[in-house]
Amino acid sequence: MLNKLWNEFLKVIKNRTYEAVLIPIIDSLPQYVEHYLPGVRQEAKEAYDYWLKIFTALEHRDADQAATLIKELLDHFVTRILQEEQINLT
């Protein structure tokens, strides 16, 4: 999932140097995430879905849509973090 996201990012920026350096790192990220952060698969999927929409908007040069999606992404995860913090405080 993460490597698909990064591949989309690399397509958008069209920088071959980044591709050559980052592809091997990106390809191994899912294994590290699963090993070191077990149980975050749902959050990762939600973030991936947002970023995929953001990259699609950027590919279409729709800055307003990309900005709206970024705001939604931040609102969503800030709310989730605050809810988790509230649960941990009780």
C-alpha positions, 0 to 999 in steps of 0.5 A: 500500500505504501509503495503504491502511494510513493510510486504515485508521488514519484510519478507526479514529481517526475524525478528519476534520481528520487525514483532510483534512490527511493524505490528500494527504500519504499519497497521495504517500508510495508514490512517495517511498518508491520513489524514495528507498528503492528495494528496500524493497518487501518490508519495506514489505509485511511491515510493512503486513501486520502493521499491517493485522492490528493495525488490524483488531484495534483495530477489533474492540477486541481489545487483547490481539490488537493487543498480541500483533501489535505484539510480533510486529512488533517482534520480526520487524523487530528480528531482521531489523535485527540480522541485517543488522547482523551481516552488515555487520560481517563 
